[in-house]
Amino acid sequence: MRQLVRRHKAILGGLLLFSAMLWVSISGVHQHLLAGTDKTYEELKVFSDVLDIIEKNYVDPVDSKKLIQGAIRGMISSLDPHSAFLLPQSFKELQIETKGEFSGIGIVITIQDNVVTVVSPIEDSPAYKAGIKAGDQIIKVDGEETQNMMLWEAVKKMRGKKGTSVVITIRRKGQPEPMDFTIVRDIIPLESVRSHLLRPGYGYVRITNFRENTADDVNKALRRLESDETPLKGLILDLRDNPGGLLDQAVKVADIFLDKGKIVSIKGRVKAHSKVYTAHPDKDKHPYPLVLLINAGSASASEIVAGALQDHGRALVLGTSSFGKGSVQTVEPLRDGSGLKLTIARYYTPKGHAIQTRGIVPDIVVEQRVLSESEDKKHPRMKEKDLKNHISAKPQEGLSEEMKEEIRQRKGVKMPGEAPLDAVQRLVTKDYQVRTALDILTSWQFFSKMSH
């Protein structure tokens, strides 16, 4: 019997929807189509009749295999934005594990209103450095229109060998005309954890995605921060614009800061797809207060960590509401070499809150305020609930210097070529959310002393 956690890890994927950085999980189980009811059997006979009529009467000869594959794609696309049928060629191309290297432009994309839309650029990737932003609509790739293009087709056109270039045409809210970006493909960085000592006693750990060994890397970062001459008095855990990744890594990261209790519950229609993950006592204690940063780009695995630490009162969550992807996907290889990516369950925080379409609501709402307040309301960031067919929740050309500076300020990470001290300086002086979190941690120490 299949189990939720397979030999290859299940995927939560944040929004890694057929992107230049897609995490997939592979099961060796082949499934046979079973007509479970008489009604299903009758509908299959109708399908067979339609196929027969087309083959015999259509004006031109048809390829029955392509017709069937198109029908399957249509069937899966009617379910939810994260389920998909992968043709053999695209399935092979998208079997990129969370280890090793690959080349591309580095964006996370989805389909919104039949248009390829950017969920977020991958930090330090060519797309990120070029100024591609969340919410950008990719209307052309090398001059070819993308409307009604399948996601795997768009991915295939944008991926390629390191050093080669691709021109993507972007339609951006607030810009009157489309913009062309010539992007040179490169190896996509897979580093997921970065850390800084912001000031003596106060650390900062940034997780950009949850890939293999992320939890180990977080532990290494904590050991480095805790080995400073000044004991660590507080930590900022930054999960902003983290689209998710591997479920087991999200659980392990939350477990680093928890000693007992639930971390996340996963519930599917099939009993084998339901599981409760719990925390374990850890010999390495981290007794200092924790402020966790999230925003609308924090999705899936990020929301598991934020929800677990928030429900247990282990971290104060600061920022803006998260994306709201509370569903679990798995990928099944099919007998002809194609693949089926299917949503199999929803996940819930320790207190039973469903995250699907709702997201994690921060304890303290702090806008980054890169845009003016009026512009923010006029152009809100896309979230899971904005995607077509999202599943519902169940209870339980070049950039201006101004635009470049906006990109720098909206990310709490070291910029390419930026010295560590410069990164720290930028975080504490220009990143409003980080500065607010640091103020809270220092105040925490002050008021803790007063209470004693």
N, C-alpha and C positions, 0 to 999 in steps of 0.2 A: 504494500500500500504506500502510495506516495505520501510524503510528509512535507510540512511547510518548509522546513529547513533541509535542503538537499545537500548532497556532497559539494555541489557548487552553490554558492550563497544566493539566497533570494535577493531580489532587487527592489529597492524602494525608489531609487532613481530620481528623486526630487524632480526635477523637471528634465531629466536626461532623456528627452524624447527624440530619439533618432538624431543625436547631435554629433558634432565633431568630437565629442567625448562622451560616449554612451557606454554605460555599464550594463552588461547582460548576464543572466545566469542561465545555465544550460542543464536540462534534465535529460537523462537517457531513456525516458519512458515514452514509448510511442502509443498514441491513442487511436482507437478505432471509432468511427462514427456509428453510434447506435441510435436507432429510432426508438425513443423511449415510450412513445404513445402512438396510438392509431392516428391521431391528428398530425403528429410529426411525419409519419409515414405518408399520409395523404399529401402533405405539403411538398415532400420530396418527390412524389410522383408528378406534381404540378411542375416542379423545377425541371424534371426530366423531360416532360412534354414540351416545355418552352425551349429547352436546349435542342431537342429533336426538330422542332419547327424551324428554328434559326438555321440549323445545319442544312436542312433540306430546301429552304425557301429564301434565305437572305440573298440579296442581289449579287454579292461577291462571295467567293469561298471563305470560310471562317476556320480559325484554329480553335477547336473545342477546348484545348487545354487553357488557352488564354481567356476564353469565355468563363470557364470554371474558376480560374484564379481571380478574375474580375468580380465574379459573384461572391467569392469568399471575402475579398477585400471590402466589398460593400456591406456584407453581413457584419464583419468585425468592426468596421468604422461606425456602425450604428450603436455600438455599445457604450464606449466612453473614450476620452481623448488618449488614454494610455494603453489601450488594447490595439493590436495591429497584426495584420498578416504580412509576413516577410517572405518575399520571393527568394528562391535559393541563392541567387547572386547577392542580393542585398543582405540576406541572413549571414552569409560568409563574411561580408565586409563589415557588418555591425557586431560580429562576435569579438569585440575588443574588450579584453579583460581589464581589470583594474591594476594590472602590472605591465611593465614593458613600456615602449614608446610608440607613438604614432604621429603622423604629420597631418596637418590641416590648418584651418584658420582659427579654430577654438571658440565656437559658440554653442549655446544650448538653445534649441529651437523647438517650436511647436506649430500647429496649424490653427489659425484663428480666422474665422470668416473666410475660409478657403485661401488664405494668404499665409505664406511662410513668415512666422513672426519670432523675433528674438526674445527668449526668456531672460537670458543674461549672457554676457561674454565671459569666457573663462579668463581668470586673472593672469596677466603677463603673457597672454596669447597674442598672436598677430591681430586678431579682431579687436581685442581689448585696447592694444596700443594704437590701433587705427582710429579708435573713437566710436566703435559700434556700441549702441546702448540698448538696455532692456526696453522692449516695446517697439523697436524699429521693425518695420515691415520690409522684408526682402522681396522686391517686386520683380527683379531680374537677376540672373546669374550669367555673366558673360553675354549679356544682351538677350538672353532667352527668358521670356516671361515665366513666372513661377505660379501664377494663379491656377488653381486646380492641380498643381503638381504634387505627387506623392512625396511624403517626407524623405523616404529613402532615396528618391530621385534627386531631391535638393541636396541631400548629404553627399551623394556620389559626385555631384557637380562641384561642390565646394571643397571636398577632400582631394588630396593629391600629394605628389612628391615635394619634399622640402626644396625650397628655392624657386618653385614655380609660382605664378601669380594667377589670381582670379579677380574679376571685376564684379562686385555686387552693387546693385542699385537699391538704395534705401529710401523709403518714404517715412518721414518722421513727423510726429505731431508738432505743430508750431513752425514747421519749415514749409514755405510755399511751394518749393520745387523739389523733386527727387534729387538725391545726392549719390554720386558714384564714388565708390571706395575701391582702389586697387590694392589688394592685400596679397602679400607674399607669404605663401604657406611655410610653416616651420614645424619643428617638433613641439607638440603640445606639452607644456609642463605638467607633471603629475604630482609635484610637491603639494601636500595637503595641509601641512602644519607649519606655522611660523610663530616665533615668539620674540618678545622684547621685554626688557626691564624698563618700565616707564620712568620710574624714580626709585630710590632705595626703598624696598619693602613692598613695592606694588608692581605686579607682573601683568603681562598681556599675552594671550595665546589666541591665534587666529586659525580657524579650521576652514579651508576653502571648499572641501568636499570630503566625503567619507569613502575612502578607497582602502585597499588592502594595507594593513599595518598602520592605519591612522591612529588607533588607540595606543600602539607602541610609541609612535612619534609624539603623541600628547604626553605620555609618561616621561619620555626623554626631555621634553621641553620643561615640564614641571621640575624635574630633577635639576636642570640647569638653573632655573629661576630660584629654586629653594636652596641652592648651594652658595648663593651670594652671602657676603658677610652680614648683611642686614636680613633678619628673618622675614619671610614673606608675610605681610599683613593683609593682603587682599589681591584678588585676581580678576581680570576682565577676560571673559571667554567670548570671542567674537564669532558669531555664526551668520553674520549679515551676508546676503547674496550667496549663501551656500545652498546649492540646489539639491543636495542629498547624496545618495550613494548606497553603500552596503549596509543592510540592516544590522548585521552582527557587529559592525564597527560602531554604529550609533549606540547600540546597547552597551558595548564595552566602554565607550567614552563616558556615558552616563554612570556606569558602574564605578568608574574611578572616583567619583565624588559622592557615591551613595554606599552605605553599608548594609542596608536591608530594604525590603519592600519591593513593590512592583516597579518596573521600569516602563513597560509598555505591554498592552494586551492586543493580540491580533485575532480578529474574528471573521471567519468566512462562512459561506453557506454549507460547505463540506467540513465535517468535523476535523479532518486531517489538516485543514488550513487554519485551525485555531490554536493559539499558543499564548502562554503568559511568560514573559521574561522577568526575572527578579534579580535584585542586586545581591552581592556577596561581600562579606567583611574583607577588608583589604589591609594588609600589613603596613602599607604606605599610607599614612594619614595626611589629609590636607585640611586642617582645621580652620583655615582662614575664610573670611566672607568672599562671596562670589557674585559678580554682576555679569549677566549673560546678555549679549546684544543680538537682536533680531530685526529683520525688516521684511518688506514684501517679497524679497528674493530668497528668503529662508524657507526651504521646502523639505517635505518628506523626512529624511533621516535627521535633519536639523530640528524639525519640529518634535521629533521623538525625544531628543536630548533636552530641548527647552521645556517641553511639557513635563518630563520626568523631574527635572531639577526644580521647576516651579511648583509642582504639586507637592513635593516633599519639603518645600520651604528651604531648599538647599541653596538656591540662587534667586536673586532679585532680577527679573527679566525686564530689560529696558529697550526702548526703540519703538517700532511700529508693528502692527499686526503682521503675522507671517502669511505665506502664500496659501496655505490650506489644502495641501495634498496629503490626505490621510488614507491612501490606498496602497496595496501591495501588489506587485506584478511578478509573474514568473514567465519564463520563456520555454516553450516546448518545441523541440525539433520534430518535424514531421517526416514521413517516410520518403518523400521526394526531395528532401534537402531544404525545403522551406521551413519557416518557423512561425509559431503562434505566440505572440506576446499577449498575455491575458491578465486582467485584474482579478485576483482571487480572494481578496480580503480587505477589510478596513482595520485601521489601528486606533487605539484609544489610550489616553493618558492614564496614569495610576488611579486617578479619581473617576475614571470612566468617561471623560469628556471626548467626544468625537471631534477630530480635527478636520475631517473632510469638508471642504468649502468654507470652514469657519476660521481655521488657523489658530495660532497661539496669540492670545491677547496679552501684551506686556503689562507688568505691574505698574510701570511708569511709562507713559507715552511721551517719547521725545523724538520730534522730527529732526531729520538731518538738515533740513532747510537749505538744500542746495538750490532749489527753485523757490520763488516767492510763494507765499501761501495761496494766492489766487491761482497761480499757475499749477500748483500741486493739485488743487481741487478740479481744475479744468482738465488736467492730463494725469489722472491716477494711474498707478502701475497695474499691469495685468496680474490677475490672480487666478487660482484654480477655478473659482466659481464663474469666471468669465469665459472659460473654454467651452466650446460647443459639446453637448452630450456629457458634461461632467456628471459623475455619479453623486447622488445626494448623500448628506450625512445621516447617520442613524444614531439614536441616543446611545447611552452608555458611552569728393575732392578735398583737400586739406582741412584742418580744423583751426579755428581761431585760438589764440592763447587763452581766452576766457573759457572755451569749451574744454581745452586740455586741463585747465586748473580745476574745472568741475569734476572731471574724471578722477583727478588726484584726490580731491576732497571726499568723494563719495565712497572711497575704498579704504578700509583700515589695514592696509598691507604695505610692505616695502615696495616702492616703485622700482622698475628696472634701472639698474645702475646707481640706485640710491644707497648711500652709506647708512649703516644701522642707526647712527646717531641722528642723521637727518630724518630717518623714518620715525624715530621716537619724537623728535621735535615737531614733525608734522602731525602726528597722532594727538599730542597733548595740546597743540595750539590751534590746529585747523579742523580737526575732526570733532564736531560738536558733541556727538553722542559719546565718543570715547572720553572726552574731557568731562562730560557730565557724570559718567560712570566713575571716573577717577575721583571727582569731587565727593561722590556718595561714599566711596570706600574710605577716603581720608576722614570724612565726617563720622562715618561708622566707628572708626577707632576713637575719635574724640568723645562721642556720646557714650561709647562703651565704658570708657574710663570714668565718665561722670556718674554712670549708673552704679558704679562700685564705690 
